[in-house]
Amino acid sequence: QLQLVESGGGLVEPGGSLRLSCTASGISLEAFAISWFRQAPGKEREGLSCITSRGNIDIINDVWGGRFIAYRDNAKNTVYLQMNRLKPEDTAVYYCAAEPRCRNPIEFWGQGTQVIVSS
């Protein structure tokens, strides 16, 4: 059973940066594609991007205009989401999820990490 744990969320001022981590345990993350989603208050969850097992990026929804960068370190069993030039509208709970390939049904979800962008 693959378990995903997100971390790195918090309160940041507009224009700031955060790096979210998605760390796996139980099974190696290497065989999975990892997607990032977010859910803002009162809104539906939306997909952001997917990173393949080889590290290629599949942009699901370019709401962030290139401000977010996903990358992975399979040796650390971790996928990252570097978020730059954050805006108040980026405030949301961010989730990572594992699937066999990008755009396949999600098999495992993390619990989410809260990001608040506010001055």
Secondary structure, DSSP 8 states (H G I E B T S, - for coil): --EEEEE--EEE-TT--EEEEEEEESS-GGGSEEEEEEE-TTS--EEEEEE-TTS-EEES--TTTT-EEEEEEGGGTEEEEEE-S--GGG-EEEEEEEESSTTS---EEB--EEEEE--
